[in-house]
Amino acid sequence: MQNALTSGICRSATVPDHLEEAIVVDTARQATQTREDCTDDWLATFQTAFVPPDALPPISALASLLEEQLPSKVPLASKTLERWSGLLSSALRGLFVRNELKTCKAMKRLLVQMAECSPCGGSSTTSYIWFWDSLIRRVLEFVLVTASVERDSSELRPHFLLFLDKECVFRGWEGSGESDVATLRRALESKTSWSFGDDVPYVFGYVAAGELVQLYALSPYSAEKTKIASHMLAQYDLEHKAQRFQLLLALLNLCRLMPTVWLLQIRPDERPNANEALAKLLALEKAETEKTQGQTIKKEMNSY
């Protein structure tokens, strides 16, 4: 896009050096233009960065992929970025680009909630659900707008399940801050059976023990695929805001892979052309976005 994202650089004394590389603005017009919400444009561009099946990375490359800069960074106003400039998180450079004319307002609202949320009090698993959802679920639902989520408080299956078109691509096992993370990891493995087909190299998961979150790739343990092996990709202490942004970058990069993991779960004889299938999923997401926006506009009109 040849717009304010690519027209010039404006340096701010209040923004540290580690953000300057990610700060691109139109300096000539920023003072006179009304800031435009570019949420739809950013989502559309981000969705073109989904990784096709023939480029799906091996498990050994996933940890480094989580830290990669986004192919399409999120445009935000400098005033918004400066709220978190003191965190000195390398993730900020990978996530955001400053733009005074266009800003992703939906992401801004999400970021404010992510940065300010805290557990609801108490030490039980239930007291952390809103906290985890603010940092994980809402990110996934924002980017993968057709995704559906199921929560289960029993100990019979993972507590968090995320589906794309009825196929599970991400699951989580959760516990209180006093839980042993190794025990949670074993539960995630033992309560997951491999039913994703022969062409799927892995699906994704997490364990959460209070404010500690670990991301995993889950793969068959043996040729018989009767057991699951978990491969830890990253760990985050979400008590620290800087690590919340690192988790955000990791989740957005995982979202680039999830549609392909969904596609490979479809039986080969029923699987459509990869490009057509992903295009269909994107079309569904676009329709869902437009539906949501229509409901929001109607709600706002009724509020007057």
N, C-alpha and C positions, 0 to 999 in steps of 0.2 A: 504494500500500500504506500503510494507516494503522497504522504500527508504530513501532519505535524510530527509523526514518529520519525521521519527521515530528513527533516529540513534543517536542523541545526542543533547546537548544544548550548545550554544555558547553565552556568555554574552558580551555585548558591553557597554562601559562606556557612550556612547552617547545615549543609549536607556533607558528610564526611567523604574522603577520597574514595573509599571502597564502593560508594554509590555513584560516583561521577560517570563511570563507564556505562551505567544503566540509565543515564539522564539525558533524554533527547526531547527537545521542544522546538516549537516555532516561536522564536523570540520576537519577530516583527509584529505578530498579530495577537499574542497571548493576552495583552492588556485590553483588547477591544472586543474579543469574541466571547460569546456565551458558551460555557463548557457543555459539551454534548455527551450524552450517555452512549457509550460504544459497547455495551455488554454483548449485544447480539453479534456485532462485527467480530469481537474478540473470540467469542465462542465458535463462530463459523470458521475463523482462521485456525483456532486451536484444533478443531476437529479434523482439519486437513493434515495434521501431524500425527494421526494415528499410525502405528507401525503395522505394515502389511505382514501376512504370514511368512513370506520368504525372508523377512528381515527381523523376525522375532529373536531377540538375543538369548544366548544360553544363560543358565542360572549363574554361572561364574561372572557374567558381565552385569547382572542386575544391580548389585550394590553401587557400582559407579554410575549406572544410569540414573539412579535416584537423585544424584547430586548434580546432574547436568542442567545447564541453563535451559529454560523453556524455549522451544523454537519460535513461539509467539509469546512475548512477555506481556504482562498485564499493564495497561496504561493507567496511571494514577496521577493526580495532581501533586505538586511538590508539597503542599500543605499536609496532605495525607501521608506522604512518605516521611516527612520530617518528624512525625509522631513516633516513628520507630527507628530513626536514623542512629540513635545511640546504642542500639543493640549490637552493632558491629557483627552482624550475621552475614556470612558469605551467601546465604540463601537469598537475601534481598536482591543481590545483583542478578541472580538467576531467575528471579520471579518478575521484577517490575521494571518498567520504563516510565520516566516522568513525561507527562503530556498535559499542558495547560488548557488545551482545546477540547480534548476528548478524554473521558475517564470511564473506567468500568465500575459503575456505581454499585452494581450488585456485589462485585468482589469487595468493594470498600466496606459495605455493610457486613459481609462475611468476616473480613479481617478484624473489624472492631470487635465483633463477638468473640473471635478466636483469641484475640490479645487480652481481652478483659474477663473472659469466663473463668470460673473456678468451681470446684466441687461444691455440691449443695449442702455440705455439712454432714457430719457423721462419718463413720468408717466403713459402712456397708457397701457392697457392690452397687446396690440401687442408687446410693447417693452420688455415684460417679457417672451414671448413664448420661445425664444432660451434658456433662463435661466432655465425655468421649464423643457424643453426637455432634457437639459444637465444633470439635476439632477434626473429626473423621467423616461422619455420615454426611454432614451438610456440604463438605467439599465435594464428595463423590456425587451427591445428588445435584449439585450445581453444574458440574461438567457433564455428567452422564444423566441427562434429564429424564430419560425413559427408564432409568433403573428403579427397581423396587426393592424395598428392605423389609426383612422379617427379623423380629427380635423374639428370643425365647429365653425365659428365665430358668428353665429346667436344666438339669445336668445331663440330658440325653443327647444333645447335639449342640453345635456352636451357638453362642448367644446372639451373634450378629451374622446375618446372611444377606449378601447383596447380589441381586439377579439382573442380568440383561436378557430380556426376551425369554424369561423362564429358565435361563441357564445361570448357575452360580459361578461367579468369578472371584468373589472376595468374601472371607468369613473371619470372624473373630471370637476369641474366648477371653472372658473378662473376669476380674476378681478385684477385691478391695485392695487398699494400699498395704494391707498386712499380708496379702497373698504371696506365695512363693512363685516367682515367675517361671521357674523350671517346671513346677507342677502344672501350671497353666499351659505351658508349651506341650507337655505330654498329653494333656487333655485335648488340646486342639488336634494333635496327631491321632489319638485313639478314637475320637468322635467324628473323624472324617474318613469316609470310605471313598475309594477312587472309582468314580462313576462318570468320569469326564471323557472317556473315549481314548483310543490309542494314539490319536494325533496331537493331543494336548500335552505339552512338555511340563506344564506346571499351572497352578492357580495361585492366588494370593491370599494371605491371611495376616492376622495380627494377634498378639496377646496384650492385654492391658492389666497391669497391677497398680491400681490407683493412677498416679500421674506418670508412671513408667509405661511406655509403649514400645513394643518390638514388632517390626514388619518382617514377614516371612514369604518365601516361595515354598509351596507344597508340591511334592512330586511323588510318584510311585517309589516305594522302597525296594521293590523286587520286580522281576519279570512277571510274576503272578499278580502283581498289583493288589495284594491283600493288605498291605500296610502303607502308611504314609511317612515320608521323610520330610522334615522341615529344615529349611535353610535360612538362617537369620540374615537379613539384608541390612538392617539398621536398628538402632535403639535411640529413643528420645526420652529425656526427662522433661516433661511438659510443665513442670513447675517454673521453668525458665522460658520466657517469651521468645528468646532467640531460637530455641529448639522447636517451638511451635511453628515458626516460619520454615525451619528445615523439614519438619514433617509435611507442611503444606506443599513444598517443592517436590518431595518424594511422592506424595499422593497424586499430584498432577502428572508427574512422569509415569506413574503406574497406570493412570487413566488412559495414557496413550497406547497401552498394551492390552487393556481389558477387553475392548471390542474384538481384538484378534483372538484372545483366549475364548471368548464367546463363540466366535465363528468356528473355531476348530472343534468345538464340542458337538457340532451338528454332524450327523452321519454323512460320510463322504458321498453316498448315492443321493442324499437329500440336500447336500450343501450346494448353495448357489455359487456362482462366480464370486471370488473374494471381493472384487471391486464393487460388484452389484450388491452384495450382502452388506458391506460397510456403507454403501450409499443409501441402502434401504434403512439401515439403523440411523444414519444421520438424518434422513428425511423424517423418520419417526421422532427424532429428537427435536428437529426444527418445528414439527407440528405441535409437539408437546410444549415447546417454549412459547409458541404463538398462543396456544390455549391458555397457558399460565398467565401470559401478559394480558390477554383479553379479560381474564377473571380479575386480575389486579386492577386494570383500568375501570372495569365495572364497579368494583368495590370502592375505588377512590371516588367515582362519580356519585355513588350512592351515599358517600359520607358527607357530601355538601348539603 
